[in-house]
Amino acid sequence: MKEMTPKMEAPVNAKHKDTVFRMLYSNKETLLELYNALNGTDYRTVEDLEITTLENAVYLSMKNDVSFLLDAKMMLYEHQST
């Protein structure tokens, strides 16, 4: 096994799918927990959260990873594998 030197970079799988991210945050409880952690808030009522993630809707090639409405605001979260 080769030892990594400062000039070498770890290989990146650019084709890595965001399936785990989307699956994890399609659950309202987990999504609300992520929102609270990122925004320093303490929302507790998952019924106030409406998931609005696009799934091959109007534009067949367009979709987003996770989107939702909370407190009259739309949040869009994207997973980046690279």
Buried (B, 14 or more C-beta within 10 A) or exposed (E): EEEEEEEEEEEEEEEEEBEEBBEEBEEBEEBBBBBEEEEEEEBEEBEEBEBEBEEEEEEEEEEBBBBBEBEEEEBEBEBEEE
